[in-house]
Amino acid sequence: MNKAKKCFIILIGLAIVLIIVSIVFYRIDLHRAVQGEKPLFTISSISLDDGGSTDYRGLGYQIIIWHQLADEQPADHAYTVYEDGVESYYLIGFRNILDGPAIPLQKTIND
């Protein structure tokens, strides 16, 4: 087997390993985000001052954990209403967090 063919096989093997690692990291981080925990394997994150929304970027994926103050708050301020949700993208379709959520968010109440 010549040297070029060996290099090609090694590169293909590394690409397959990288894709598998990326998928595993994405699935673990998405599961943690849905459970209300922070992702483990992200490379960077950006937080908004909207109540706590955070954009996490990993190896080929994006997970946005939305936690925004709702527009309608109680008049007596006895509790705070938030809008929560998790949005994720793998390889394509990444969003700018400043564009707002592309999914419907659920209202939650914090005392």
N, C-alpha and C positions, 0 to 999 in steps of 0.2 A: 504494500500500500504506500503510495507516495505521500510526501509531506503535505501537499495542498489538500488532499482528501482527508488526512488525519485532522488538520486544522478545521476543515469544514464540519466534520463530525463532532468535534469538540465544541465548536460554536453553536451548532444545532442543539446539542445536549445542554449547554449552558442556557440557551434561550428557553428551552422547555422547562428547566428547573426554575428559572426566573419567573416564568408565567405561572407555574404551580405555586410558588411561594407567594406571588402577588394575589392569586385567588384565595389562598388560605388566609392570608393577612386580612383581605377584604371581608371575608365571611366572618372571621372572629371579631373584627372591629365593628361591623354592622350589627352583629348579635349583641355586643356590649352596648352599643348606642341605643338600640331598641329597648334594652333592659334598664336604661337610665344611667349607664356608666360611661366613662370616657374611653375612647378608643386607645389601644395600646401601641399599635404599630404605625402611627402616623408620623410623617416627616415634619409637617408644619401645621400651624393652626392660626386662625384669625378670629378674634372675638368682636362682637358688636356691642354697643352700649344701648341695647334695646330691651334689656331684661335678662340677657345672658346667652343669646344665640352664638354658636361657634361653628366655623367652617374648618374641618379637618381634611388634610391632604395626605394620602399614602402613596404607595408604589403602584401608580396607575389608577387610583380611585379617589373619590371625594365623598365625604360624609358630612352633611350639615345637620346639626342638632339645633332646632328652632326652639327658643324659649323667649317669647316676646310679651311685653305688657300688652294686654288687650286694650282696644280703644275705649270700651265701656267699662268703667270702674264704679263700684257702689258709692253712693253719695256720702255715706257715713264713714267710708274708708275702714270698715271693720275687717276687711280682707282684701287681698289683691288677686285679680284675675289675670291669668297668663294664657297664651296660645302656644301649644307645644306640638312638635312633630319631628320626624327624622326623614331626611331626604338623602338618597345616595345615587352615585353614578360610577360606573366602571368603564374605563378607557375612553368613552366618548360622552359628549353632552355636558361637560362640566359647566357649572353656573357661577356667576358672580353673586356672592352673598348679598351685595347691596341691591340686587334686583328684587329681593324678597322671595318668599316661598312659592314654589310651583305646585305645592300640594295643599290640600285643605288641612288646617291645623285644628287640634282639639282644645277646647277651653278647659283649664284646670284652675282650682282655687287654692291659694296658700293663705293660711291664717296669719 
